[in-house]
Amino acid sequence: QVQLVESGGGLVQAGGSLRLSCAASGFIFRKYAMGWFRQTPGKEREFVAGISWSGYKYYVDSVNGRFTISRDDVKNTMALQMNSLKLEDTAVYYCAAGRSAYAAPGRKATDYDSWGQGTQVTVSS
């Protein structure tokens, strides 16, 4: 079955960097769009960044220029390099896989149907 496992979260000071990783298994990774979302208590899950099966990258405006998404179709992994972290980046970050092979990438949680367990990112002042 599909399995997505995030790693790399932690505590970092504002202005610092973290790199999140997502290890995927159970499906043909290279055929699917992948995404990163984040969620804070009491709020809906928010799109952060996505990467299409062909490598097209897209970001929410608040992280554009600070975060970089990437994928490795040989290792079946995805990463999110987060630089210049801000207090408001504090959240649980989730890795997600798109619903259908070769589907257009999406920015909504409903565009994805497989999720990791999440990894906590805490940015302190």
Buried (B, 14 or more C-beta within 10 A) or exposed (E): EEEBBBBBBEEBEBEBEBBBBBBBEEBEBEEBBBBBBBBEEEEEBBBBBBBBBEEEBBBBEEBEEBBBBBBEBEEBBBBBBBBEBBEEBBBBBBBBBBBEEEBEBBBEBEBBEBBBEBBEBBBEE
